[in-house]
Amino acid sequence: EAGVAQSPRYKIIEKRQSVAFWCNPISGHATLYWYQQILGQGPKLLIQFQNNGVVDDSQLPKDRFSAERLKGVDSTLKIQPAKLEDSAVYLCASSLVPPGGPRNEQFFGPGTRLTVL
Amino acid sequence: AQSVTQLGSHVSVSEGALVLLRCNYSSSVPPYLFWYVQYPNQGLQLLLKYTSAATLVKGINGFEAEFKKSETSFHLTKPSAHMSDAAEYFCAVSDRSTDKLIFGTGTRLQVFP
């Protein structure tokens, strides 16, 4: 079974530039998550989708971050414009069942390491 | 609000020694608890999870954790460390109505020969 795919793996940009990350979840997984992991910290949830609808985006800085999950499969996370403090690893995860269902495992991708100069 | 505290950002053990990584949680209701491992430049992998069945939970790679409600703890142990166990370990909590995971700050485990 193929895992969660993310691209690019690394990205270096100047502040105020734009950047986009792509995630392809495990086939058939209804729920998709984007996490931000700043160096020395645990991952923090940015946004959670079930199929193509948003379940939770309370931690997403909506003035600069946006995310979509067209057709309930792939997802993109965009930052525009980027700030120095956005330097982090952005992790995508997916799980099989909808929120509130039986406790199920979130499967994580390898992440995209973003450096903002 | 739910939270987890991982005591010790770095733990070093000799190969073959006991591994003990500490995690304490804060939750007003019985939570679900998880341990994840992260190897360099990789995503997180689930080691084990507590979902209110047995309080002693066995996971992959010989790890286990015990849920102690009286101590609000969920410490991770392994009887004998292996060099391949060197990684970052994260404890996480979620409530019973959502899948939202709240992670601790992580503990980096070093294993010396």
Interface residues (C-beta under 8 A of the other chain):
Chain A: V4 T31 Y33 G40 Q41 G42 P43 K44 L45 Q48 V55 D56 L91 A93 S95 P99 G100 R103 N104 E105 Q106 F108 G109 P110 G111
Chain B: S9 Y32 Y36 N41 Q42 G43 L44 Q45 L46 K49 T51 F90 A92 S94 S97 T98 D99 K100 L101 F103 G104 T105 G106
